[in-house]
Amino acid sequence: MNIGSEQFALEVARSPAEQETGLMKRDSMPKDHGMIFVFPNDEVRKFWMKNTRFALDILFLDAKGKVVSIHQMKAYDLHETSSDLPARYAVELNDGAAAESGVKTGDDVDIPSAARSSN
């Protein structure tokens, strides 16, 4: 998936079990990898970092792939990080990857067909 000027290989978390586990209990993730969470509708999304061992950037995207917010999340932080607006997708990348790619709120990202919501 192209995000800003970079390309990332994303794991797809579609089922509730995959979404609940996310990137928990992993020690690291390759620089050009991430995870996309696919939801059936747009709503304000909330994430936390329970059992997540490394810091992440999180991008929230609406159904059309528009970036509605970008946040940084600290390892093991139990505080919720919410999208600023309703979102259909959340993309987790390594800490600093969003800034490095140049992606900004308001940018459009092409959601690959394999990751698109079925609704």
C-alpha positions, 0 to 999 in steps of 0.5 A: 500500500502506498502511503505518502512517498513510501510503500508498505506491506500491510497485514489485514486485520479484518475479524474481531479476533485479528483486530483485538490482537493487532500487533500485540506481543511482537518485539518489532516490525520491519520498517516497511510493514504495518497492519490495516484494520478494516471495519464495516462502517465509518465511526470514531475509532479508539485504539490502545497499546495494551501488550504492544511492545514498540511505539506506533503511528496510527493513521485513520482513514475514511471509506474513500481512503482520506486520512482523517487523523494521524497520531503517535502511540507509545508502547504499553500505553493504556490510554485510548487514541481516537480518530478525530473524525469517523474512520473505516480503516486504521493503519498502524506503522512503526513510530516515525513512518508517517512523518518519514513518508510525508503523509498528512491529514487530508491526503488520499490513500488508495486502499488495496482491493484486498483490504477494502471493507466488504460493506 
